[in-house]
């Protein structure tokens, strides 16, 4: 009795699984019946055939339903496995032979899901790290300013030997703080995709000469020669002038900041379709390991030195973004103790 009920339930299940093909079966049965009536005169044979066909159809529907149910269960259990994180790697997902195409699709979907989750986790880590860095960077100048002001209030204000010096130092830290805030605003604008670019052709010699002129005082203060080797007269290059100004200013400022003696040169070398822009210095240089990291946000080879010269650790990250927005790449060649060369290309 029990077995009979079990089989009946199984058959019911199979038939309900095969319900999707019911229309097709009815259609073929109807055609068969019609032809049987047309071709065969003997009514008894026709009715026997119809009953036989009906029984065969039931058996066939049961078989098809059984197979379909099995396949659906396989897919269901794989999807449930993904939902419950049972799989660690796409290779663990396996379906039977006739479902290979579906298996590949599910594998790819699973792989994408793993990558997306990894990416989100990485973003979260980067965000936390960035916040920690920003807080640290803000705290340093604020604590310093606070320290100087408190010392002055505690009596140092009347000590002519130190009062001006302390005020100068506090002032330098407010400048650092303001540099940091403007770099932070720039980097967040760039990274949130809000940087609007406005490209056009401009005279590169005129443009760089103007920047060099503005930066000469800074170089002179450090006794460094700042030289521009112009390109052929009237050479027009394509780019966003205002964003590129930040690139030139950051690279030339760095070249001056990290050079103790010698010179800083800016060169424009014409190529076939591009012009290569080079900023070269005779400064402290950068080791190979550090070259790989200087474009990271807040990375400095020598933190104290960078802070002492008003660095924020964000300059090169901003430069990289802007240069890449020009479909170019920033390249660095450097030798510690000899000097550094930063270069990128602009379209002619
Ligand atoms: P910072 O504000 O500290 O200068 P940057 O992002 O501009 O930050 O540069 C990152 C680091 O790369 C600097 O702290 C410095 O150690 C190194 N660096 C950049 N430019 C030069 C250079 N021309 N010569 C030597 N070191 C450099």
Boltz pocket constraint, residues with backbone or C-beta under 6 A from the ligand:
constraints:
  - pocket:
      binder: B
      contacts: [[A, 250], [A, 251], [A, 254], [A, 255], [A, 256], [A, 258], [A, 281], [A, 283], [A, 284], [A, 285], [A, 286], [A, 294], [A, 295], [A, 296], [A, 299], [A, 300], [A, 301], [A, 302], [A, 306], [A, 307], [A, 310], [A, 311], [A, 312], [A, 313], [A, 314], [A, 315], [A, 316], [A, 317], [A, 340]]
      max_distance: 6.0
